[in-house]
Amino acid sequence: MLDVPLCYAGVELQTSTGLVRLHAESSAVILSGQQVAVLAVLITARGTPLGREAIWAAMPRGYRPPTAAQIGVVIANIRKKIGGARILTGADGWWMRDPVAPQPLAGTDVLSFGSLRLDVEHRYVLDGPARLIRLGPQGFAVLRVLVEARGAPRGRRWIWSSLPPHDRPATIAAVGAVIHQLRDHLGRDRIVTGAGGWRLAGPAKPRPRTAEWTGA
């Protein structure tokens, strides 16, 4: 690896030593050689999502894990050291948070249901504390309709008529294709299909506690 510092999104990586300076916190951490190689690839990509195979191929051979499938484990360990919010995850892979883009949920117009939060002003979707999801205009608009329905089913005609005209698919039937794309981004179990149409799966409910017999 080159003996030059790499900087992006408030992170400065010294590739020769593994030292990472976190500018916002005025702190530093040390990474292993394999972690340095992965972080260098993500910094060099400058906010472009990369899948595990692309990251593995871009690493120096001597630092690659045995298989591309192990890239996720390396990234999880990097997140523990530099902070989970600095490396975002989506359907296309992992990327470093863009420091120029508007920060998700910075505005006041926020819709939420379960672990999903929609920043309507900036058109960002946040799933949980750190997973930022990038959607196109149609996908965001359809997801907004489902979030506003708060778990109630909505048919394709209802969804289509609820969308802004510039965000509507060409036909009512094409709403199904948008739903399919949303499932690819969110996870197939997040959108449930039923007789009334589509709905978001509700937040997990705590299991009721049952009394235990102690024999006393």
Accessible surface in RSA format (square Angstrom, percent):
REM  Atomic radii and reference values for relative SASA: ProtOr
REM  Chains: A
REM  Algorithm: Lee & Richards
REM  Probe-radius: 1.40
REM  Slices: 20
REM RES _ NUM      All-atoms   Total-Side   Main-Chain    Non-polar    All polar
REM                ABS   REL    ABS   REL    ABS   REL    ABS   REL    ABS   REL
RES MET A   1    91.63  47.5  19.88  13.2  71.75 170.8  31.84  27.1  59.79  79.2
RES LEU A   2   137.97  76.8 132.08  94.5   5.88  14.8 134.27  94.3   3.70   9.9
RES ASP A   3   101.76  71.3  78.44  78.1  23.32  55.2  30.98  72.9  70.78  70.6
RES VAL A   4    68.47  45.1  68.34  61.9   0.13   0.3  68.47  59.5   0.00   0.0
RES PRO A   5    70.85  51.6  55.77  50.8  15.08  54.8  55.77  46.0  15.08  93.7
RES LEU A   6    45.75  25.5  43.64  31.2   2.11   5.3  45.75  32.1   0.00   0.0
RES CYS A   7    65.20  49.3  52.17  58.2  13.03  30.6  29.39  74.5  35.81  38.6
RES TYR A   8    19.36   9.0  11.88   6.8   7.48  19.5  15.27  11.5   4.09   5.0
RES ALA A   9    25.85  23.8   6.06   9.4  19.78  45.0   9.29  13.1  16.55  43.8
RES GLY A  10    33.04  40.7   0.00   N/A  33.04  40.7  22.35  61.3  10.69  23.9
RES VAL A  11     0.64   0.4   0.11   0.1   0.53   1.3   0.11   0.1   0.53   1.5
RES GLU A  12    36.67  21.1  36.13  27.3   0.54   1.3   2.17   4.2  34.50  28.2
RES LEU A  13     0.00   0.0   0.00   0.0   0.00   0.0   0.00   0.0   0.00   0.0
RES GLN A  14    38.76  21.7  38.52  28.2   0.24   0.6  11.41  24.3  27.34  20.7
RES THR A  15    10.67   7.6   4.15   4.2   6.52  15.5   4.15   5.6   6.52   9.9
RES SER A  16    67.84  57.3  26.15  34.9  41.68  96.0  29.74  63.3  38.10  53.4
RES THR A  17    87.18  62.0  61.67  62.5  25.51  60.8  69.07  92.8  18.11  27.4
RES GLY A  18     3.50   4.3   0.00   N/A   3.50   4.3   2.33   6.4   1.17   2.6
RES LEU A  19    42.85  23.9  42.17  30.2   0.68   1.7  42.17  29.6   0.68   1.8
RES VAL A  20     0.00   0.0   0.00   0.0   0.00   0.0   0.00   0.0   0.00   0.0
RES ARG A  21   106.59  44.8 106.59  54.3   0.00   0.0  30.11  41.2  76.47  46.3
RES LEU A  22    10.14   5.6   9.44   6.8   0.70   1.8   9.51   6.7   0.63   1.7
RES HIS A  23    98.77  54.0  79.96  55.6  18.81  48.1  64.12  66.1  34.65  40.3
RES ALA A  24    92.39  84.9  49.10  75.8  43.29  98.5  61.73  86.9  30.66  81.2
RES GLU A  25    96.14  55.2  69.26  52.4  26.88  64.0  51.64  99.9  44.50  36.3
RES SER A  26   107.88  91.2  67.90  90.6  39.98  92.1  48.37 103.0  59.51  83.4
RES SER A  27    50.92  43.0  37.91  50.6  13.00  30.0  42.25  90.0   8.66  12.1
RES ALA A  28    52.88  48.6  24.68  38.1  28.20  64.1  24.88  35.0  28.00  74.2
RES VAL A  29    38.58  25.4  31.37  28.4   7.20  17.4  38.58  33.5   0.00   0.0
RES ILE A  30   100.47  57.2  91.19  67.9   9.28  22.4  91.19  65.7   9.28  25.2
RES LEU A  31     7.98   4.4   0.00   0.0   7.98  20.1   0.92   0.6   7.06  19.0
RES SER A  32    54.78  46.3  42.56  56.8  12.22  28.2  49.11 104.6   5.67   7.9
RES GLY A  33    32.62  40.2   0.00   N/A  32.62  40.2  19.17  52.6  13.44  30.1
RES GLN A  34    61.99  34.7  58.61  42.8   3.38   8.0  14.70  31.3  47.29  35.9
RES GLN A  35    19.28  10.8  19.28  14.1   0.00   0.0   2.42   5.1  16.86  12.8
RES VAL A  36     2.65   1.7   2.65   2.4   0.00   0.0   2.65   2.3   0.00   0.0
RES ALA A  37     0.86   0.8   0.00   0.0   0.86   2.0   0.32   0.5   0.54   1.4
RES VAL A  38     0.00   0.0   0.00   0.0   0.00   0.0   0.00   0.0   0.00   0.0
RES LEU A  39     0.00   0.0   0.00   0.0   0.00   0.0   0.00   0.0   0.00   0.0
RES ALA A  40    14.18  13.0  13.68  21.1   0.50   1.1  14.15  19.9   0.03   0.1
RES VAL A  41    16.68  11.0  12.13  11.0   4.56  11.0  15.86  13.8   0.82   2.2
RES LEU A  42     0.65   0.4   0.10   0.1   0.54   1.4   0.17   0.1   0.47   1.3
RES ILE A  43     2.57   1.5   2.57   1.9   0.00   0.0   2.57   1.9   0.00   0.0
RES THR A  44    94.94  67.5  76.41  77.5  18.53  44.2  72.34  97.2  22.61  34.2
RES ALA A  45    23.95  22.0   4.91   7.6  19.04  43.3  16.91  23.8   7.03  18.6
RES ARG A  46   141.39  59.4 124.58  63.5  16.81  40.0  49.21  67.3  92.18  55.9
RES GLY A  47     7.95   9.8   0.00   N/A   7.95   9.8   4.65  12.8   3.30   7.4
RES THR A  48    75.94  54.0  72.92  73.9   3.02   7.2  47.59  63.9  28.35  42.9
RES PRO A  49    32.27  23.5  19.94  18.2  12.34  44.8  19.94  16.5  12.34  76.7
RES LEU A  50    38.33  21.3  36.35  26.0   1.99   5.0  38.33  26.9   0.00   0.0
RES GLY A  51    24.92  30.7   0.00   N/A  24.92  30.7  19.07  52.3   5.85  13.1
RES ARG A  52    86.87  36.5  84.69  43.2   2.18   5.2  15.37  21.0  71.51  43.3
RES GLU A  53   114.96  66.0 111.94  84.7   3.02   7.2  60.77 117.5  54.19  44.2
RES ALA A  54    48.92  45.0  34.03  52.5  14.89  33.9  42.72  60.2   6.20  16.4
RES ILE A  55     0.00   0.0   0.00   0.0   0.00   0.0   0.00   0.0   0.00   0.0
RES TRP A  56    71.35  28.6  71.35  34.5   0.00   0.0  71.35  38.0   0.00   0.0
RES ALA A  57    62.05  57.0  47.14  72.7  14.91  33.9  47.58  67.0  14.47  38.3
RES ALA A  58    62.92  57.9  29.44  45.4  33.48  76.2  40.31  56.8  22.62  59.9
RES MET A  59     4.21   2.2   0.00   0.0   4.21  10.0   0.13   0.1   4.09   5.4
RES PRO A  60    51.80  37.8  39.60  36.1  12.20  44.3  51.50  42.5   0.30   1.8
RES ARG A  61   195.28  82.0 175.93  89.7  19.35  46.1  66.29  90.6 128.99  78.2
RES GLY A  62    77.92  96.1   0.00   N/A  77.92  96.1  39.43 108.2  38.49  86.2
RES TYR A  63    82.06  38.3  78.31  44.6   3.76   9.8  41.53  31.2  40.53  50.0
RES ARG A  64    51.78  21.7  32.94  16.8  18.84  44.9   7.14   9.8  44.64  27.1
RES PRO A  65     5.27   3.8   3.46   3.2   1.81   6.6   3.64   3.0   1.62  10.1
RES PRO A  66   111.18  81.0  78.87  71.9  32.31 117.4  91.57  75.6  19.61 121.9
RES THR A  67    70.32  50.0  67.22  68.2   3.10   7.4  65.18  87.5   5.14   7.8
RES ALA A  68    21.40  19.7  16.37  25.3   5.03  11.4  16.37  23.1   5.03  13.3
RES ALA A  69    70.67  65.0  55.56  85.7  15.10  34.4  55.62  78.3  15.05  39.9
RES GLN A  70    73.12  40.9  72.50  53.0   0.62   1.5  23.27  49.5  49.85  37.8
RES ILE A  71     0.00   0.0   0.00   0.0   0.00   0.0   0.00   0.0   0.00   0.0
RES GLY A  72    20.38  25.1   0.00   N/A  20.38  25.1  14.02  38.5   6.37  14.3
RES VAL A  73    95.95  63.1  92.71  83.9   3.24   7.8  95.40  82.9   0.55   1.5
RES VAL A  74    10.57   7.0   9.48   8.6   1.09   2.6  10.57   9.2   0.00   0.0
RES ILE A  75     0.85   0.5   0.85   0.6   0.00   0.0   0.85   0.6   0.00   0.0
RES ALA A  76    44.08  40.5  40.85  63.0   3.23   7.3  42.56  59.9   1.51   4.0
RES ASN A  77    52.45  36.2  51.68  49.9   0.78   1.9   7.38  17.8  45.07  43.6
RES ILE A  78     0.00   0.0   0.00   0.0   0.00   0.0   0.00   0.0   0.00   0.0
RES ARG A  79    56.06  23.5  53.62  27.3   2.43   5.8  16.80  23.0  39.26  23.8
RES LYS A  80   169.55  82.7 129.62  79.5  39.93  95.1  90.20  81.2  79.34  84.5
RES LYS A  81    88.37  43.1  70.97  43.5  17.40  41.4  52.88  47.6  35.49  37.8
RES ILE A  82     3.00   1.7   0.00   0.0   3.00   7.2   1.45   1.0   1.55   4.2
RES GLY A  83    30.31  37.4   0.00   N/A  30.31  37.4  29.41  80.7   0.90   2.0
RES GLY A  84    30.25  37.3   0.00   N/A  30.25  37.3  18.03  49.5  12.22  27.4
RES ALA A  85    48.32  44.4  43.98  67.9   4.34   9.9  44.10  62.1   4.22  11.2
RES ARG A  86    38.71  16.3  36.94  18.8   1.77   4.2  19.53  26.7  19.18  11.6
RES ILE A  87     0.00   0.0   0.00   0.0   0.00   0.0   0.00   0.0   0.00   0.0
RES LEU A  88     0.41   0.2   0.41   0.3   0.00   0.0   0.41   0.3   0.00   0.0
RES THR A  89    34.98  24.9  34.98  35.5   0.00   0.0  34.54  46.4   0.44   0.7
RES GLY A  90    12.50  15.4   0.00   N/A  12.50  15.4   3.30   9.1   9.20  20.6
RES ALA A  91    56.73  52.2  13.24  20.4  43.49  98.9  23.50  33.1  33.23  88.0
RES ASP A  92    97.45  68.3  81.31  80.9  16.14  38.2  21.70  51.1  75.75  75.5
RES GLY A  93    10.66  13.1   0.00   N/A  10.66  13.1  10.29  28.2   0.37   0.8
RES TRP A  94    23.63   9.5  23.63  11.4   0.00   0.0  19.03  10.1   4.59   7.4
RES TRP A  95     5.15   2.1   4.44   2.1   0.71   1.7   4.67   2.5   0.48   0.8
RES MET A  96     0.40   0.2   0.36   0.2   0.04   0.1   0.36   0.3   0.04   0.1
RES ARG A  97    49.95  21.0  49.77  25.4   0.18   0.4  25.07  34.3  24.89  15.1
RES ASP A  98    46.29  32.4  43.34  43.1   2.95   7.0   5.11  12.0  41.18  41.1
RES PRO A  99    73.15  53.3  42.58  38.8  30.57 111.1  48.65  40.2  24.50 152.3
RES VAL A 100   134.91  88.8 109.94  99.5  24.97  60.2 114.98  99.9  19.93  54.1
RES ALA A 101    27.27  25.1  18.17  28.0   9.10  20.7  23.73  33.4   3.54   9.4
RES PRO A 102    66.03  48.1  52.75  48.1  13.28  48.3  65.05  53.7   0.98   6.1
RES GLN A 103    76.37  42.7  73.06  53.4   3.31   7.9  52.07 110.8  24.30  18.4
RES PRO A 104    20.86  15.2   8.50   7.8  12.35  44.9   8.50   7.0  12.35  76.8
RES LEU A 105    38.21  21.3  17.30  12.4  20.90  52.5  17.30  12.2  20.90  56.2
RES ALA A 106    69.35  63.8  29.44  45.4  39.91  90.8  38.93  54.8  30.42  80.6
RES GLY A 107    16.56  20.4   0.00   N/A  16.56  20.4   8.67  23.8   7.89  17.7
RES THR A 108   144.20 102.6 112.63 114.2  31.57  75.2  87.61 117.7  56.59  85.5
RES ASP A 109    69.58  48.7  63.89  63.6   5.69  13.5  25.38  59.7  44.19  44.1
RES VAL A 110    55.21  36.3  29.72  26.9  25.50  61.4  29.72  25.8  25.50  69.2
RES LEU A 111    42.19  23.5  39.94  28.6   2.24   5.6  42.19  29.6   0.00   0.0
RES SER A 112    51.48  43.5  46.33  61.8   5.15  11.9  10.04  21.4  41.44  58.1
RES PHE A 113    20.45  10.2  16.84  10.4   3.61   9.4  18.79  11.4   1.66   4.8
RES GLY A 114    43.32  53.4   0.00   N/A  43.32  53.4  13.49  37.0  29.83  66.8
RES SER A 115    55.08  46.5  38.63  51.6  16.44  37.9  40.01  85.2  15.07  21.1
RES LEU A 116     3.73   2.1   3.73   2.7   0.00   0.0   3.73   2.6   0.00   0.0
RES ARG A 117    87.47  36.7  87.47  44.6   0.00   0.0  26.15  35.7  61.32  37.2
RES LEU A 118     0.00   0.0   0.00   0.0   0.00   0.0   0.00   0.0   0.00   0.0
RES ASP A 119     0.00   0.0   0.00   0.0   0.00   0.0   0.00   0.0   0.00   0.0
RES VAL A 120    22.95  15.1  16.72  15.1   6.23  15.0  16.72  14.5   6.23  16.9
RES GLU A 121   113.43  65.1  81.67  61.8  31.76  75.6  39.15  75.7  74.27  60.6
RES HIS A 122    50.91  27.8  32.21  22.4  18.70  47.8  23.66  24.4  27.25  31.7
RES ARG A 123   106.47  44.7  91.52  46.7  14.95  35.6  48.47  66.2  58.01  35.2
RES TYR A 124    32.24  15.1  31.66  18.0   0.57   1.5  19.35  14.5  12.89  15.9
RES VAL A 125     0.58   0.4   0.58   0.5   0.00   0.0   0.58   0.5   0.00   0.0
RES LEU A 126    12.90   7.2  12.87   9.2   0.03   0.1  12.87   9.0   0.03   0.1
RES ASP A 127    17.03  11.9  12.13  12.1   4.89  11.6   1.47   3.5  15.55  15.5
RES GLY A 128    19.60  24.2   0.00   N/A  19.60  24.2  19.60  53.8   0.00   0.0
RES PRO A 129   126.68  92.3 104.67  95.4  22.01  80.0 109.04  90.0  17.64 109.6
RES ALA A 130    22.04  20.3  20.98  32.4   1.05   2.4  21.22  29.9   0.82   2.2
RES ARG A 131    62.55  26.3  60.07  30.6   2.48   5.9  33.61  45.9  28.94  17.5
RES LEU A 132     6.53   3.6   6.53   4.7   0.00   0.0   6.53   4.6   0.00   0.0
RES ILE A 133     2.08   1.2   0.60   0.4   1.48   3.6   0.81   0.6   1.26   3.4
RES ARG A 134   108.12  45.4  93.66  47.7  14.46  34.4  55.22  75.5  52.90  32.1
RES LEU A 135    31.82  17.7   2.84   2.0  28.98  72.9   6.69   4.7  25.13  67.6
RES GLY A 136    42.05  51.9   0.00   N/A  42.05  51.9  28.98  79.5  13.07  29.3
RES PRO A 137    85.22  62.1  83.83  76.4   1.39   5.0  84.66  69.9   0.57   3.5
RES GLN A 138    69.11  38.6  68.52  50.1   0.59   1.4  19.82  42.2  49.29  37.4
RES GLY A 139    10.72  13.2   0.00   N/A  10.72  13.2   7.18  19.7   3.54   7.9
RES PHE A 140     4.45   2.2   4.45   2.8   0.00   0.0   4.45   2.7   0.00   0.0
RES ALA A 141     7.01   6.4   2.82   4.4   4.19   9.5   5.83   8.2   1.18   3.1
RES VAL A 142     0.00   0.0   0.00   0.0   0.00   0.0   0.00   0.0   0.00   0.0
RES LEU A 143     0.00   0.0   0.00   0.0   0.00   0.0   0.00   0.0   0.00   0.0
RES ARG A 144    82.22  34.5  82.22  41.9   0.00   0.0  15.42  21.1  66.80  40.5
RES VAL A 145    13.36   8.8  11.58  10.5   1.77   4.3  11.88  10.3   1.47   4.0
RES LEU A 146     0.92   0.5   0.20   0.1   0.72   1.8   0.36   0.3   0.56   1.5
RES VAL A 147     1.62   1.1   1.50   1.4   0.11   0.3   1.50   1.3   0.11   0.3
RES GLU A 148    92.12  52.9  65.82  49.8  26.31  62.6  31.50  60.9  60.62  49.5
RES ALA A 149    12.83  11.8   0.49   0.8  12.34  28.1   4.27   6.0   8.56  22.7
RES ARG A 150   148.00  62.1 127.84  65.2  20.16  48.0  53.56  73.2  94.44  57.2
RES GLY A 151    19.78  24.4   0.00   N/A  19.78  24.4   9.39  25.8  10.39  23.3
RES ALA A 152    36.16  33.2  30.59  47.2   5.57  12.7  35.24  49.6   0.93   2.5
RES PRO A 153    62.83  45.8  54.74  49.9   8.09  29.4  54.74  45.2   8.09  50.3
RES ARG A 154    53.68  22.5  52.14  26.6   1.54   3.7   2.37   3.2  51.31  31.1
RES GLY A 155    25.10  31.0   0.00   N/A  25.10  31.0  20.59  56.5   4.52  10.1
RES ARG A 156   101.37  42.6  97.27  49.6   4.10   9.8  30.85  42.2  70.52  42.7
RES ARG A 157   165.63  69.5 164.74  84.0   0.89   2.1  65.57  89.6 100.06  60.6
RES TRP A 158   139.74  56.1 131.96  63.9   7.78  18.3 132.02  70.4   7.72  12.5
RES ILE A 159     0.00   0.0   0.00   0.0   0.00   0.0   0.00   0.0   0.00   0.0
RES TRP A 160    60.83  24.4  60.83  29.4   0.00   0.0  60.83  32.4   0.00   0.0
RES SER A 161    66.12  55.9  48.98  65.4  17.15  39.5  33.81  72.0  32.32  45.3
RES SER A 162    56.13  47.4  23.49  31.3  32.64  75.2  21.01  44.7  35.12  49.2
RES LEU A 163     3.37   1.9   0.03   0.0   3.34   8.4   0.22   0.2   3.15   8.5
RES PRO A 164    54.26  39.5  47.56  43.4   6.70  24.4  53.98  44.6   0.28   1.7
RES PRO A 165   103.20  75.2  87.29  79.6  15.90  57.8  87.72  72.4  15.48  96.2
RES HIS A 166   153.04  83.6 113.93  79.2  39.11 100.1  95.11  98.0  57.93  67.4
RES ASP A 167     5.85   4.1   5.49   5.5   0.36   0.9   0.36   0.9   5.49   5.5
RES ARG A 168    73.31  30.8  58.84  30.0  14.46  34.4   7.08   9.7  66.22  40.1
RES PRO A 169     7.09   5.2   3.31   3.0   3.78  13.7   4.33   3.6   2.76  17.1
RES ALA A 170   101.40  93.2  60.23  93.0  41.17  93.6  72.57 102.2  28.83  76.4
RES THR A 171    76.29  54.3  72.15  73.1   4.14   9.9  67.89  91.2   8.40  12.7
RES ILE A 172    40.86  23.2  37.76  28.1   3.10   7.5  37.76  27.2   3.10   8.4
RES ALA A 173    71.90  66.1  59.22  91.4  12.69  28.9  59.75  84.1  12.15  32.2
RES ALA A 174    32.32  29.7  25.06  38.7   7.25  16.5  32.01  45.1   0.31   0.8
RES VAL A 175     0.00   0.0   0.00   0.0   0.00   0.0   0.00   0.0   0.00   0.0
RES GLY A 176    19.93  24.6   0.00   N/A  19.93  24.6  13.37  36.7   6.56  14.7
RES ALA A 177    57.89  53.2  46.96  72.5  10.94  24.9  53.46  75.3   4.43  11.7
RES VAL A 178     6.24   4.1   6.20   5.6   0.04   0.1   6.20   5.4   0.04   0.1
RES ILE A 179     1.79   1.0   1.79   1.3   0.00   0.0   1.79   1.3   0.00   0.0
RES HIS A 180    94.38  51.6  93.48  65.0   0.90   2.3  61.11  63.0  33.27  38.7
RES GLN A 181   104.84  58.6 104.25  76.2   0.59   1.4  29.07  61.9  75.77  57.5
RES LEU A 182     1.25   0.7   1.08   0.8   0.17   0.4   1.15   0.8   0.10   0.3
RES ARG A 183    35.05  14.7  34.08  17.4   0.97   2.3   1.83   2.5  33.21  20.1
RES ASP A 184    83.63  58.6  59.76  59.5  23.87  56.4  26.13  61.5  57.50  57.3
RES HIS A 185    45.55  24.9  44.66  31.0   0.89   2.3  18.48  19.0  27.07  31.5
RES LEU A 186     8.01   4.5   0.00   0.0   8.01  20.1   0.43   0.3   7.58  20.4
RES GLY A 187    27.32  33.7   0.00   N/A  27.32  33.7  26.32  72.2   0.99   2.2
RES ARG A 188   135.97  57.1 124.38  63.4  11.58  27.6  71.74  98.0  64.22  38.9
RES ASP A 189   114.66  80.3  96.00  95.5  18.67  44.1  50.59 119.1  64.07  63.9
RES ARG A 190    56.17  23.6  55.14  28.1   1.03   2.4  21.59  29.5  34.58  21.0
RES ILE A 191     2.61   1.5   0.00   0.0   2.61   6.3   0.00   0.0   2.61   7.1
RES VAL A 192    49.13  32.3  45.39  41.1   3.75   9.0  49.13  42.7   0.00   0.0
RES THR A 193    83.58  59.4  58.13  58.9  25.45  60.6  55.64  74.7  27.94  42.2
RES GLY A 194    44.40  54.8   0.00   N/A  44.40  54.8  33.69  92.5  10.71  24.0
RES ALA A 195   124.54 114.5  70.09 108.2  54.45 123.9  83.37 117.4  41.17 109.1
RES GLY A 196    44.05  54.3   0.00   N/A  44.05  54.3  29.35  80.5  14.71  32.9
RES GLY A 197    13.06  16.1   0.00   N/A  13.06  16.1  12.48  34.2   0.58   1.3
RES TRP A 198    23.87   9.6  23.87  11.6   0.00   0.0  19.18  10.2   4.69   7.6
RES ARG A 199    84.17  35.3  83.70  42.7   0.47   1.1  11.09  15.2  73.08  44.3
RES LEU A 200     3.10   1.7   2.85   2.0   0.25   0.6   2.85   2.0   0.25   0.7
RES ALA A 201    38.02  35.0  25.55  39.4  12.48  28.4  25.94  36.5  12.08  32.0
RES GLY A 202    43.89  54.1   0.00   N/A  43.89  54.1  19.60  53.8  24.29  54.4
RES PRO A 203    76.77  56.0  62.90  57.3  13.87  50.4  71.53  59.1   5.25  32.6
RES ALA A 204   106.18  97.6  66.86 103.2  39.32  89.5  77.53 109.2  28.65  75.9
RES LYS A 205   181.91  88.7 159.52  97.9  22.39  53.3 103.14  92.8  78.76  83.9
RES PRO A 206   125.02  91.1 100.56  91.7  24.45  88.9 112.52  92.9  12.50  77.7
RES ARG A 207   214.80  90.2 196.05  99.9  18.75  44.6  73.97 101.1 140.83  85.4
RES PRO A 208   118.73  86.5  96.52  88.0  22.21  80.7 107.63  88.9  11.11  69.0
RES ARG A 209   235.63  98.9 199.76 101.8  35.87  85.4  81.68 111.6 153.95  93.3
RES THR A 210   110.79  78.8  90.51  91.8  20.27  48.3  67.71  91.0  43.08  65.1
RES ALA A 211   109.88 101.0  67.74 104.5  42.14  95.9  78.60 110.7  31.28  82.8
RES GLU A 212   149.91  86.1 123.11  93.1  26.80  63.8  41.97  81.2 107.94  88.1
RES TRP A 213   226.46  90.9 191.33  92.6  35.14  82.5 176.87  94.3  49.59  80.5
RES THR A 214   117.47  83.6  77.73  78.8  39.74  94.7  72.68  97.6  44.80  67.7
RES GLY A 215    43.26  53.3   0.00   N/A  43.26  53.3  10.95  30.0  32.31  72.4
RES ALA A 216   129.98 119.5  57.34  88.5  72.64 165.2  95.68 134.7  34.29  90.8
END  Absolute sums over single chains surface
CHAIN  1 A    11850.9       9024.6       2826.3       7030.6       4820.3
END  Absolute sums over all chains
TOTAL         11850.9       9024.6       2826.3       7030.6       4820.3
